[in-house]
């Protein structure tokens, strides 16, 4: 890719810009809207979908920077929608992925910034400004910067599901069709943990955990994470093994052998 | 209390000392034992109870400091048990509360240090060294130090359960008798989040969330948190309203009016 280093610098610049409004809203008294579906059942995680001023402010500053710097590029953002999405280069923004953690004071949210080229995620960053962490990937390698210093990260080997640590944001993500499939995998793993959003994919890239299984995701939830997970040696696809780019039902595995096994398990239960 | 400021300085000294072994183990390749019950059912969260070298190292340095500084004080620790527990002053230590978060790379664990006097929790600290956060309380006031600076913290008003944000570490904490009671409350709240351990009580003290409901806790899980929660204006008791000191089934509420309501709900369901 031309301009590779320019794009990396620009990713950091976007993350810097988004960090200010995001941090101003974190643990402050902020206005919380609700764009969730009021008619959803009470135990449906999607019922409550908070959107904060911080969310909108962080996306706005990133869009302004992109439009000023790369006027021919497209943008897909969670809060302000798509602009020129057929462009060769499209920036995919989720200013605060993990808004529920954000409004509960828990620093597992992150700013997701992805660059797609011809519809394929090529560069991605997750920035967590409260902790001061950044995870970056380009599909070939992945990188961490934070309280522990700076360096390359890699997924870990875990060929056997019974040894795996699994993350999901909440079992409430899954609908009645998805839930039994997820539960069947959860019952086979060594340990399952909830509440992770984008942070879970970065822990997978950093070799701390082995699986993330989710559903109901959007392009802006995944486009930045695919180059990080794949750059660290992992695999991230839909439950049927298709590219993760369009979101939906997503599995990420640190060990490609484990990925095959989980896809088989999910498919087996469904047939 | 005599020596109040000495004790506060000493709490910070203990947290400093514990931070080094704890951080060395966090996100490193470390040996993980299993002191869980191998005969527990597969979906029982208590089946997998990892204990790391970091856990033991952090408790050891704190015990050594206490024994050298206050030789007539007692100690209750998660890893190395009780020493002189009938003393007037007893230090209660959980070197890494949230070991499952710890081994999964998630910085929601914390070092819990409590000081009980005549069996009553009087001072408490939660230290999260990776993020660089400390929460302190003495039952009258509570204090935060971290990336956002330093200052007093207070719980927030939330008289109505339908407005509340609820934390629990995992629904897997609850046994067959406890689970329906917990679920009934969870279905009434605005938002429930999992995966928080000690971090959840500190977010409650900081006015970010309204309720924490857990079960199966020990003295070392709660003794440090009671002075923080109560110092911030909250209430922390068993499900029947008894002092939380001995652990067991625990509810913490930021708003005392909400606490009454939740205790009634739990009791009503049980009768």
Interface residues (C-beta under 8 A of the other chain):
Chain A: X26 X27 X42 X43 X48 X100 X101 X103 X104 X105 X106 X107 X108 X130 X131 X132 X147 X148 X165 X167 X170 X187 X190 X191 X193 X194 X195 X196 X199 X203 X206 X208 X209
Chain B: X26 X27 X42 X43 X48 X100 X101 X103 X104 X105 X106 X107 X108 X130 X131 X132 X147 X148 X165 X167 X170 X186 X187 X190 X191 X193 X194 X195 X196 X199 X203 X206 X208 X209
